[in-house]
């Protein structure tokens, strides 16, 4: 018996997946609020997930929060979900170098 990894796990482009997830979540939020997607402010992907659970979490439309959020995190990663900028070498050096202030 040969087990193969499903194609979607190998070939997922995290940025494209994030764009598609964002589009779906923004559409659901705009429909709920009765506005256009363009009327919504740009929110972090994680904030969109949290907001939809705040507004629609008591209905049967959504799965469990932890399962849904974990799935999004696994698909696109923490950096994309929370718009975390990658650290540059300069920022890492500054964080490592202790600063001494003399009065």
The 8 nearest C-alpha neighbors of each residue, nearest first, counted from 0:
[[1, 2, 3, 4, 5, 6, 8, 9],
 [2, 0, 3, 4, 5, 6, 9, 8],
 [3, 1, 0, 4, 5, 6, 8, 9],
 [4, 2, 5, 1, 6, 0, 9, 8],
 [3, 5, 6, 2, 8, 9, 7, 1],
 [6, 4, 7, 8, 3, 9, 10, 2],
 [5, 7, 9, 8, 10, 4, 11, 3],
 [6, 8, 10, 5, 9, 11, 4, 12],
 [9, 7, 6, 5, 10, 11, 4, 74],
 [10, 8, 6, 7, 11, 5, 4, 12],
 [9, 11, 7, 8, 6, 12, 5, 13],
 [12, 10, 7, 13, 8, 9, 16, 74],
 [11, 13, 15, 14, 16, 10, 75, 17],
 [12, 14, 75, 16, 15, 11, 17, 74],
 [13, 15, 17, 16, 12, 18, 75, 79],
 [14, 16, 18, 17, 12, 13, 19, 11],
 [15, 17, 13, 19, 14, 18, 12, 20],
 [18, 16, 14, 20, 15, 19, 21, 13],
 [19, 17, 21, 15, 16, 20, 22, 14],
 [20, 18, 22, 16, 21, 17, 15, 23],
 [19, 21, 17, 23, 22, 18, 16, 24],
 [22, 20, 18, 24, 19, 23, 17, 25],
 [23, 21, 19, 25, 20, 24, 26, 18],
 [22, 24, 20, 26, 21, 25, 19, 27],
 [25, 23, 27, 21, 26, 22, 28, 20],
 [26, 24, 28, 22, 27, 23, 21, 29],
 [25, 27, 29, 23, 24, 28, 36, 22],
 [28, 26, 24, 30, 25, 29, 31, 23],
 [27, 29, 25, 31, 30, 26, 24, 32],
 [28, 30, 34, 32, 26, 36, 31, 27],
 [31, 29, 33, 27, 28, 32, 26, 34],
 [30, 32, 28, 29, 33, 27, 34, 54],
 [33, 31, 29, 30, 34, 28, 35, 27],
 [34, 32, 30, 31, 29, 35, 28, 36],
 [35, 33, 29, 32, 30, 38, 36, 39],
 [34, 36, 38, 37, 29, 33, 39, 30],
 [35, 37, 38, 29, 39, 26, 25, 34],
 [36, 38, 35, 39, 40, 34, 29, 41],
 [39, 37, 35, 36, 34, 40, 29, 41],
 [38, 40, 37, 36, 41, 35, 29, 25],
 [41, 39, 42, 38, 37, 36, 25, 43],
 [42, 40, 39, 43, 37, 44, 25, 47],
 [43, 41, 40, 46, 44, 47, 45, 39],
 [42, 44, 46, 45, 81, 82, 47, 80],
 [43, 45, 80, 47, 46, 21, 42, 81],
 [46, 44, 80, 48, 47, 43, 81, 49],
 [47, 45, 49, 43, 44, 48, 50, 42],
 [46, 48, 50, 44, 45, 49, 51, 42],
 [49, 47, 45, 51, 46, 50, 52, 44],
 [48, 50, 46, 52, 47, 51, 53, 45],
 [51, 49, 53, 47, 52, 48, 46, 54],
 [50, 52, 54, 53, 48, 49, 55, 47],
 [51, 53, 56, 55, 49, 50, 54, 48],
 [52, 54, 50, 51, 56, 55, 49, 57],
 [53, 55, 51, 52, 56, 50, 57, 31],
 [56, 54, 52, 51, 57, 58, 53, 61],
 [57, 55, 52, 58, 53, 54, 61, 51],
 [56, 58, 55, 59, 54, 52, 53, 61],
 [59, 57, 60, 56, 55, 61, 54, 62],
 [58, 60, 61, 57, 62, 56, 55, 63],
 [61, 59, 58, 62, 55, 56, 57, 52],
 [62, 60, 59, 56, 63, 58, 55, 52],
 [61, 63, 64, 67, 60, 66, 59, 56],
 [62, 64, 66, 65, 67, 61, 56, 68],
 [63, 65, 67, 66, 68, 62, 52, 56],
 [66, 64, 68, 67, 63, 69, 70, 62],
 [65, 67, 69, 63, 64, 68, 70, 62],
 [66, 68, 70, 64, 69, 65, 63, 71],
 [67, 69, 71, 65, 70, 66, 64, 72],
 [70, 68, 72, 66, 67, 71, 65, 73],
 [71, 69, 67, 73, 68, 72, 66, 74],
 [70, 72, 74, 68, 73, 69, 75, 67],
 [73, 71, 76, 69, 70, 74, 75, 77],
 [72, 74, 70, 71, 76, 75, 69, 77],
 [75, 73, 71, 72, 76, 70, 13, 16],
 [74, 76, 13, 72, 73, 17, 71, 79],
 [77, 75, 72, 78, 73, 79, 74, 80],
 [76, 78, 80, 79, 72, 81, 75, 83],
 [77, 79, 83, 82, 81, 76, 80, 84],
 [78, 80, 82, 81, 77, 76, 75, 83],
 [81, 79, 44, 45, 77, 78, 82, 76],
 [80, 82, 83, 79, 78, 43, 45, 77],
 [83, 81, 79, 78, 80, 43, 84, 44],
 [84, 82, 78, 81, 85, 79, 77, 80],
 [83, 85, 82, 86, 78, 79, 87, 81],
 [86, 84, 83, 87, 78, 82, 88, 90],
 [87, 85, 90, 84, 91, 88, 89, 83],
 [86, 88, 90, 89, 91, 85, 92, 84],
 [87, 89, 91, 90, 92, 86, 93, 85],
 [90, 88, 92, 87, 91, 93, 86, 94],
 [91, 89, 93, 87, 92, 88, 86, 94],
 [90, 92, 94, 88, 89, 93, 95, 87],
 [93, 91, 89, 95, 94, 90, 96, 88],
 [94, 92, 90, 96, 91, 95, 89, 97],
 [95, 93, 91, 92, 96, 90, 97, 89],
 [94, 96, 92, 93, 91, 97, 90, 98],
 [97, 95, 93, 94, 92, 98, 91, 99],
 [98, 96, 95, 99, 94, 93, 92, 100],
 [99, 97, 96, 100, 93, 94, 95, 101],
 [98, 100, 101, 97, 96, 102, 93, 95],
 [99, 101, 98, 102, 97, 96, 93, 94],
 [100, 102, 99, 98, 97, 96, 93, 94],
 [101, 100, 99, 98, 97, 96, 93, 94]]
